[in-house]
Amino acid sequence: MNSEIRERIRHTRRVTTPWSDDATRGVTCAHLDDLLARWANGYDWGVHERRIRALPWVTVQAGDCELRVIHQRSADPDAPVVVLLHGWPDSVLRFERVLPLLADLHVVVPALPGFPFAAPLTTPRMSSDRIAGIVADALEQLGYARYTLSGGDVGGTVAEILAARHPDRVGALHLTNVAPQRALTADPATLAPDAAAYLSRSARWFRNEGGYIAQQSTRPNTLAVALGDSPAGLAAWIVEKLESWSDHAAFTQDELLTWVTAYWVTGTIGTSFATYTEPVVLPDRIDAPTVLSVFPRDIKPEPRSYAEVFLNIREYVEHSAGGHFAAWEQPEAYADDLHRAVELGSQP
C-alpha cells in the first residue's frame, strides 16, 4: 500500500457527533480510530494482494465486455460446474474460505462488473439484468452449458434473473436470500400469515436500516466523492455493514481492512452502486430447484412460505450461526448446502 494512502489516513480529520460512542448510530469513533491506526501503521496490503493475485484468475470476453473470474478447475474433467456470485459491500473475497471445500467441482467466481477486481466498466448502465447477461455469455465462452448458481445479495438477484432467462443452462439455485426487491411489490393479502408478517418486518428494516440504499440509489455521484476521496469515510461506510450484518467476531481487524482496501485500490466504490441505481425487472417465479440457506444473523431471513411464492424451494436449511456473508462466516455449512443444490441439479 503506497505512502499516499497512509498519509491520508494519518491526516484524517476526526469528526465527532453526540452519538460517537453509540454503535447503534454507526461505527463508533473509538473503533474507527483503532482501525485507522492499524491501516496506517501496521497493516500490509502487499501480503493480501499477493494471495489474491495467486488465485486462478482468467479474463473472458462476454459480448462487448470483459469479465474477470476466478476459475478453479476440478481434477475431474466431468465435474459439475458451480458459479458463485457475490454482493455488496464485498467482492470475490466473500468466497475465499469456501474455495478449498469445492475441489470436486469446477468453480467460477466472477468479479461482478463495477466491483473490486473487475475489468473497467464500458457502459454506465450496469444493472443486475445486464450483469446476468454478461455472466451467461462468459460461462458460454468458458464452455459450460450447465451449472448451479450460488449467492446472495446482488449476486442472488443476478442468479434469479439468469435462472429465469436460461432454464436450459441453470440446473439449480443455491441462495442465501430472496431478491430483496420482491418485498417492495409483494401483496401481503395474497400471502400466508408468516409471509405477510415477514413483509412487515422487512418494511421496518428498510425504515431503520435502509438509508444507505436510498443514498446509493438516488445520489450515487455525491456519495462516491465522499467515500472515494476519504479512506476513513470508506472504512466507516463499509465496516459498519460488514460487522452489523455478520455473526459475532466474523472478521479480524486485518480482514476488515483487506475488504475495504479492495475497494480503495480498485477505485470501485462509486461503480459498485450501479446495481442500486439501475432498475431491475424480476421474473414472477423461477422453476429451477432451489436450496435456500437461512442464517440467523442475516439482515432479513425469509420464512419458507414467503420464498416459495417466488422460488421452487426443494430444501430450506436453517442454520444456528452465520450472517449475511455466510460463505465467509460458515464456509463448511455453505459448501454443504451448495453440494445439496448440485445434487438437485443433476437429477433428471
C-alpha positions, 0 to 999 in steps of 0.5 A, a space after each residue: 500500500 503506497 505512502 499516499 494512502 497512509 498519509 491520508 489516513 494519518 491526516 484524517 480529520 476526526 469528526 465527532 457527533 453526540 452519538 460517537 460512542 453509540 454503535 447503534 448510530 454507526 461505527 463508533 469513533 473509538 473503533 474507527 480510530 483503532 482501525 485507522 491506526 492499524 491501516 496506517 501503521 501496521 497493516 500490509 496490503 502487499 501480503 493480501 494482494 499477493 494471495 489474491 493475485 495467486 488465485 486462478 484468475 482468467 479474463 473472458 470476453 462476454 459480448 462487448 465486455 470483459 469479465 474477470 473470474 476466478 476459475 478453479 478447475 476440478 481434477 475431474 474433467 466431468 465435474 459439475 460446474 458451480 458459479 458463485 456470485 457475490 454482493 455488496 459491500 464485498 467482492 470475490 473475497 466473500 468466497 475465499 474460505 469456501 474455495 478449498 471445500 469445492 475441489 470436486 467441482 469446477 468453480 467460477 467466481 466472477 468479479 461482478 462488473 463495477 466491483 473490486 477486481 473487475 475489468 473497467 466498466 464500458 457502459 454506465 448502465 450496469 444493472 443486475 439484468 445486464 450483469 446476468 447477461 454478461 455472466 451467461 455469455 462468459 460461462 458460454 465462452 468458458 464452455 459450460 452449458 450447465 451449472 448451479 448458481 450460488 449467492 446472495 445479495 446482488 449476486 442472488 438477484 443476478 442468479 434469479 434473473 439468469 435462472 429465469 432467462 436460461 432454464 436450459 443452462 441453470 440446473 439449480 439455485 443455491 441462495 442465501 436470500 430472496 431478491 430483496 426487491 420482491 418485498 417492495 411489490 409483494 401483496 401481503 393479502 395474497 400471502 400466508 400469515 408468516 409471509 405477510 408478517 415477514 413483509 412487515 418486518 422487512 418494511 421496518 428494516 428498510 425504515 431503520 436500516 435502509 438509508 444507505 440504499 436510498 443514498 446509493 440509489 438516488 445520489 450515487 455521484 455525491 456519495 462516491 466523492 465522499 467515500 472515494 476521496 476519504 479512506 476513513 469515510 470508506 472504512 466507516 461506510 463499509 465496516 459498519 455493514 460488514 460487522 452489523 450484518 455478520 455473526 459475532 467476531 466474523 472478521 479480524 481487524 486485518 480482514 476488515 481492512 483487506 475488504 475495504 482496501 479492495 475497494 480503495 485500490 480498485 477505485 470501485 466504490 462509486 461503480 459498485 452502486 450501479 446495481 442500486 441505481 439501475 432498475 431491475 425487472 424480476 421474473 414472477 417465479 423461477 422453476 429451477 430447484 432451489 436450496 435456500 440457506 437461512 442464517 440467523 444473523 442475516 439482515 432479513 431471513 425469509 420464512 419458507 412460505 414467503 420464498 416459495 411464492 417466488 422460488 421452487 424451494 426443494 430444501 430450506 436449511 436453517 442454520 444456528 450461526 452465520 450472517 449475511 456473508 455466510 460463505 465467509 462466516 460458515 464456509 463448511 455449512 455453505 459448501 454443504 448446502 451448495 453440494 445439496 443444490 448440485 445434487 438437485 441439479 443433476 437429477 433428471 
